[in-house]
Amino acid sequence: MSGWHLAAINQTDIEQILAIERQAFQHPWQRTHFENRLAVENACHYCAKINDDAAAAPLIAYAFMHLFGSQLHLLKIAVTAKRRRCGIGSELLEQCFSREVQRGARKVFLEVRPSNIPAVGLYRKLGFVVIGKRHKYYRDSKEDALVLIKKLIKEDK
Ligand SMILES: CC(C)(COP(=O)(O)OP(=O)(O)OC[C@H]1O[C@@H](n2cnc3c(N)ncnc32)[C@H](O)[C@@H]1OP(=O)(O)O)[C@@H](O)C(=O)NCCC(=O)NCCS
């Protein structure tokens, strides 16, 4: 399988992101949501692109985050369906977290549906621990969210 590299997301990537988003989520973010995220201060967004000399290298995964002081909030991650379970999601997040540590991130937290077995498995593999629940967090299904956290700097309590 071809290799990939981490890249910053820009407006020209949104079409490819939307294609993955619509296959990955029952309630996908719309184009304007992605466009707005790209303009938000302290937003951080990265994608994985196939190593290719062409300007429009295929985009196979992406992650959207927000840095609040030293806390990083992971809002979303998705990997294109045919490339899942190959380690891309975990490697993408590890690389994103390393970059954000350089910008001052010390912890990362996220919400996840308990029913999303692949995502819960991914986060546990990366060392996230459950610290609580948000009651009926998901408006579509009224499902609770698990709140997970991971320290990015070992000496932090
Ligand atoms: C969740 C998601 C990003 C995982 O990406 P991925 O590249 O497939 O993940 P990885 O290959 O790095 O897997 C890492 C670990 O996650 C767990 N995992 C991933 N897919 C799994 C599955 N289908 N079933 C059970 N565990 C799974 C495993 O523990 C895996 O480690 P292992 O392969 O050594 O057993 C991907 O499934 C996806 O895009 N899902 C749709 C979007 C989504 O739900 N995003 C999360 C909420 S925002």
The ligand as an ORCA input file, in Angstrom:
! r2SCAN-3c Opt
* xyz 0 1
  C     -12.565      5.286     13.966
  C     -11.635      5.317     12.756
  C     -11.112      6.735     12.547
  C     -10.429      4.393     13.057
  O      -9.436      4.582     12.055
  P      -8.523      3.372     11.582
  O      -7.477      3.901     10.678
  O      -9.376      2.283     11.043
  O      -7.895      2.910     12.963
  P      -6.559      2.047     13.182
  O      -6.347      1.118     12.034
  O      -5.448      2.980     13.540
  O      -6.968      1.165     14.452
  C      -6.495      1.446     15.755
  C      -7.249      0.581     16.751
  O      -8.617      0.964     16.803
  C      -9.442     -0.193     17.044
  N     -10.299     -0.431     15.871
  C     -10.248      0.188     14.670
  N     -11.236     -0.291     13.872
  C     -11.902     -1.212     14.579
  C     -13.024     -2.015     14.314
  N     -13.647     -1.998     13.113
  N     -13.475     -2.838     15.287
  C     -12.886     -2.880     16.503
  N     -11.792     -2.119     16.823
  C     -11.323     -1.298     15.873
  C      -8.463     -1.343     17.237
  O      -8.116     -1.387     18.612
  C      -7.275     -0.885     16.409
  O      -6.075     -1.476     16.783
  P      -5.683     -2.941     16.154
  O      -5.920     -2.858     14.681
  O      -4.240     -3.079     16.523
  O      -6.578     -3.935     16.823
  C     -12.339      4.767     11.471
  O     -12.981      3.564     11.785
  C     -13.373      5.730     10.902
  O     -13.053      6.599     10.084
  N     -14.656      5.571     11.327
  C     -15.748      6.435     10.829
  C     -15.678      7.826     11.431
  C     -15.738      7.790     12.954
  O     -16.552      7.087     13.551
  N     -14.865      8.605     13.589
  C     -14.757      8.656     15.045
  C     -15.718      9.590     15.685
  S     -15.401     11.297     15.248
*
